[in-house]
Amino acid sequence: MRRRLMSALMLAAAVLAAGPARAEVDVIRSADQLQRLFADRTLVGRFLSGDTFKEYYAPDGRVAYFQLQCLHSGTWWVESLAQDFGMLQAGTPIICFDYPSLNAKDDPSCFAVGGPTGRERFYPIGGDPGNTGIPGAIAEQWSQGNTEPLPLGEDGCPSV
């Protein structure tokens, strides 16, 4: 009896010493795969708010983003998450966007991407790490090339 109690206490101590378990988010784990998903493709997606958006990702890293009747140009790239963030481990590949007309200087928007093929989810990197399992947007339709077509290098909204 004493031996079983001691074994149970040692097991409990080992579990506690290991720290809390990290839940997993189903995201793309290969930077090359993430790069291929976006390069020279157009995405029609939807934010959780219900607003739709369109983006074209040029192979050279330029991007055109259209939402709420406004066009924003910028750049996109894939990098590795520098440190653990919520449920995501350091080294997870993320996609980042910099739109000078939307983002503060040197403050890109980055996302881990995963989920079912063709209906990928975009998990924001930033804000409350406890929310990393909540997608900010969902892919609705992918197409090869700049099918909308969205002009690169232009910004603007129609006059009201």
C-alpha positions in Angstrom: 0.0 0.0 0.0 2.7 2.4 1.0 4.7 1.5 -2.2 1.6 2.2 -4.4 1.0 5.6 -2.6 4.7 6.5 -3.2 4.4 5.6 -6.9 1.3 7.6 -7.3 2.9 10.6 -5.6 6.0 10.3 -7.8 3.8 10.1 -10.9 1.8 13.2 -9.9 5.0 15.1 -9.2 6.3 14.2 -12.7 3.1 15.3 -14.4 3.1 18.6 -12.4 6.8 19.2 -13.2 6.1 18.8 -16.9 3.8 21.8 -16.8 0.4 22.2 -18.4 -0.5 20.2 -21.5 -0.5 22.2 -24.7 -3.6 21.8 -26.8 -2.9 21.5 -30.5 -4.3 23.7 -33.3 -4.4 22.0 -36.7 -2.1 24.2 -38.6 0.2 23.8 -41.6 3.6 22.8 -40.2 5.7 23.2 -43.3 6.9 26.7 -44.5 7.2 25.4 -48.1 3.6 24.1 -48.0 2.3 27.5 -46.6 4.3 29.4 -49.3 2.8 27.1 -52.1 -0.7 27.6 -50.7 -0.5 31.4 -51.3 1.9 32.1 -54.1 0.2 33.3 -57.3 -3.3 32.6 -56.0 -6.4 34.6 -55.2 -8.4 34.0 -52.1 -12.0 35.0 -51.4 -12.5 34.7 -47.6 -14.8 35.7 -44.8 -14.1 37.3 -41.5 -16.0 36.0 -38.4 -17.9 39.3 -38.6 -19.4 38.2 -41.9 -17.4 40.7 -44.0 -15.9 39.2 -47.2 -12.5 40.0 -48.6 -10.4 39.2 -51.6 -6.6 38.9 -51.8 -4.2 38.2 -54.6 -0.7 36.9 -53.5 1.9 37.6 -56.2 4.8 35.2 -56.3 7.2 38.1 -55.7 5.7 38.9 -52.3 3.4 41.7 -53.3 -0.3 41.5 -52.3 -3.5 43.2 -53.2 -6.3 43.2 -50.6 -9.9 44.3 -51.3 -12.4 44.7 -48.5 -15.3 47.1 -47.9 -14.9 48.6 -51.4 -11.3 49.6 -50.6 -8.1 48.4 -52.2 -4.8 48.1 -50.2 -1.5 47.1 -51.5 1.3 45.6 -49.5 3.7 42.6 -49.1 3.4 39.1 -47.8 5.9 36.5 -46.6 6.2 33.3 -44.6 8.3 33.1 -41.5 8.6 31.0 -38.4 6.9 31.9 -35.1 9.8 33.2 -32.9 8.4 32.0 -29.6 5.4 30.0 -28.3 2.1 31.9 -28.6 -0.9 30.4 -26.9 -1.4 26.9 -28.4 1.2 27.4 -31.1 4.8 26.4 -30.7 7.8 28.3 -31.6 8.9 27.4 -35.2 5.3 27.1 -36.5 5.2 28.6 -40.0 3.1 31.8 -40.2 2.1 34.1 -43.0 2.5 37.8 -42.5 1.1 40.8 -44.3 2.2 44.4 -44.3 -0.3 47.0 -45.7 1.1 50.5 -45.2 -2.4 52.0 -45.6 -3.7 49.7 -42.8 -0.9 48.8 -40.4 1.3 50.9 -38.3 4.9 50.9 -39.5 6.7 47.7 -38.7 3.5 46.1 -37.3 2.5 43.3 -39.7 -0.6 41.1 -39.3 0.5 37.5 -39.0 -1.5 34.2 -39.0 -1.1 30.5 -38.5 -3.1 28.7 -41.2 -4.8 25.3 -41.1 -7.9 23.3 -41.3 -9.6 21.5 -44.2 -8.2 22.0 -47.6 -10.0 24.8 -49.4 -11.6 26.0 -46.2 -8.5 26.9 -44.3 -8.8 29.0 -41.1 -6.6 31.9 -40.3 -5.5 32.1 -36.6 -4.2 35.6 -35.7 -0.8 35.9 -34.0 -1.2 38.8 -31.5 -3.6 39.9 -28.9 -4.7 37.5 -26.2 -2.7 34.2 -26.6 -5.7 32.4 -25.0 -7.6 33.0 -28.2 -5.2 31.2 -30.6 -7.8 28.5 -31.3 -10.3 31.0 -32.6 -9.9 31.7 -36.3 -10.2 35.3 -37.5 -11.1 34.4 -41.0 -12.0 31.4 -43.2 -11.2 30.7 -46.8 -14.2 30.3 -49.0 -12.6 30.0 -52.5 -9.1 29.7 -53.9 -8.2 30.2 -57.5 -4.9 30.1 -59.4 -3.6 33.5 -60.6 -5.0 36.9 -60.2 -8.6 36.0 -61.2 -10.4 39.0 -59.8 -8.2 40.9 -61.1 -6.8 42.9 -58.2 -4.3 45.6 -59.2 -0.9 45.4 -57.4 0.7 48.6 -56.0 -2.6 50.6 -55.8 -4.5 51.9 -52.8 -7.9 53.6 -52.5 -11.5 53.8 -51.7 -14.3 55.2 -53.8 -15.5 58.7 -52.8 -18.7 58.7 -50.7 
